[in-house]
């Protein structure tokens, strides 16, 4: 199977077939309704972050395995891939201070991870510790104003239409500026590290834990 053919549906279908399960047995194992699972396998529906987390926990696999397919096969020089990113088809991670919408998740082995983020946190205390991960990061403000805190630079305010490009291994945080209830940004994370998606998901888990304290 070419990388361009690998989708969340095909990954779940391969997992089901590897276990010798019927669709009904797979549904019982992962806790996803049979009708929903059937639509996902046929690439007519995606799953929210919470449902993906549920699947990974119940089936004993890493979350990143649902976002990236590791293949030993040589990738073709021209993959002719494309994906239309729509919020309604995104993988959503919703927290008290942020909502993340991961786009184009049906494409595996991506060099870039696009995500739209709705930012509500206004103070470093709400955000928590600065985050770090492999690779580089580009943020473009779609709506509102944000304050970008980084480990080695003074905070900078960005308004709608402005952007910033950073080394993501440097600690960083994005906050909504004073007077801005919610800001929307488009982020692009890029790294040769195959574990980038897992790193981002781990950050979300830490944010959810902090919000419960």
N, C-alpha and C positions, 0 to 999 in steps of 0.2 A: 504493500500500500504506500503510495506517495505521501509525503508530509502534507501536501495540499488536500489529500483526501481524509486526513485524520480529523475527526470532530469529537466533541463530547459524547455524542450519540454512538459513534463507532467504538470509542474507548469503553463505554458502559456495555455495549453489546459484546465486545471481545471479552470483558471480564465475566459477563454472564455465561458465555459459551465455554470459557476456560474452566468454569466451575460446574459445567453441565447442568445449569439451571434453566427452567422455563422462565418466561417473563413473570409469571405469577410467583415463582420461587424467589426470583431476584427482587421483586417488589416486597416480599415478606422479609427478605434479608436486609435490605437497605432502608425500609420504611417509607419508600416513595410509592404513592398510589399507582396501581397498575396502568391506568389510563395515561397518567402523567409520564410514567417511565416509557411507555410505548411512543408517545410523541417525542420525547427526548431522543430515543434511539433512532427515530426517523428524521431527526434534525428539524422538527417543527416547533420545538420548545427548548428553552434552556432552564437552568435551575438557579435559585438564589444562592448566595454565599452560605446561609445557614443550612440549606438543604444539601449543598455540596459537602459541607463540614459533616453533616449527619451521615452521608454516604461514605465518606472516607473513614469515619470512626467505626461504623458498623461493618464495613468490609475490610477494615484493617489495612488501609492504604494511605499514602500521604496525599494531602490536598494537591500538591504540585503535580501529581500524576494525572489529575483530572484536567490540568491546564496545559501540560506538555507531554508529548510522546517521545520517549527516548528511542532512537532507531540507529542501528549500526549501518543501515544501508546508506550508500552515498547519495547525497542530495543532488538533484538535477541542477545544472547551471542556470536554467530558466524554469522557474516554478509556476509562472503565470498565475499567481495567487491574487485574490482580492477578497475583501470583506466589507460589507456595508455596516458601519457602526451606528446602532440605534439604542437609545437609553432603555426602551421597553424590552429589548433583547439582551441587555447587559447582565453581567453577574453583579448583584448589588451587595454591598456591605454597609449596613446602617448602624450608626452609633449615635450617642447623644450629641456629640460635638461635630461629627463628620458623616457624610454619606458618600460612599465611593461607588462608581459605576464603571466596571471594567468592560471595555469595548472589544469587539472582534475576538471573543474568546473561543470561537469555533476553530480559529487558526492555531495550529500547534507549531512548536519550534520557532516562535517569533523572536526576532532580534530586538523588538520594541514592545513595550506594554503600555497601551494608551488607556487612560482613565480620566473620567470627569469627576471632580470632587466638589461637594458642597461643604463649605467651611463655616462653622458657627462658633468655634472656640475663640475667645478673645484675649485670654491671658496665658502666659507660660504655665501657670498652675493648672489650668484646664487641660492644656496640651500634654503636660508631663515631660519626661526626659526627651531631649533631642533625639531624633531617629537617624540611623545610619544604615546603609545597605550598599552592596556592590554596584558599580556602574556610574552612569551619569543621569541627570534628571533635568527636564525642561518643563517649565510651568508658564502657562499663558492665561492671563486673567480675562475671563469671559464676561463677568458681571461683578460689580462691587469693587471693593478695595481690600487688599491683604497686606499684612506685615510679614516679611520673611526674616526669620531669625536663623543665623548660621553660626557655626562654632568659631570662625576666625574673622568675621566681619561684623560691623555694626548693623543693626536691623535696618531694613529698607522697605519703604512703602511702595506698592505697585497698584496702579489704577487700571481700569478697564482698557484693554489694548496693549498693556505692557507685559513683558515677560522676563524670565530669568533662567539661566542655565548654570547648573552647579555640579560639582563633584559630589555624588551622593554618599560617598564614604565620609564626607564632612558632616558633622551633626547639623540637622536642620529641622525647622518647624514652620508651618504656615498658619497664621492667625487672621481672623477677620479684623479689619481696622475699626477704630472707634466710629460709631455712627452707622456701621454696616452690620445689619442683622445676619446676613448670610451672603457669602461670596461664592461664585462659581468659577472654577479654574479647569483648564485642560492640562493634564500632565502626561508626559511621555518619559518612561523609564527605559533605559537601554543598558544592556550588559551582556558580555559573552558568557557570564556565569549562568548555568542552567538552573541554579537554585534561586534565581532572582524572585520568581513568583512566590516560592515558599517563604522567602525572607519577608516579602510584603505582607503575606497572609499572617505571618508570625507577629508582625507589627500590629496588625488589626486585632489580633487576639490579646496582645498586651494592653491596647487601648480599651478594649471591652472589659478586661479585668480591673483596670484602674477606675473605670466609671462605676463599678460595683462597690468600690471601697467607700 
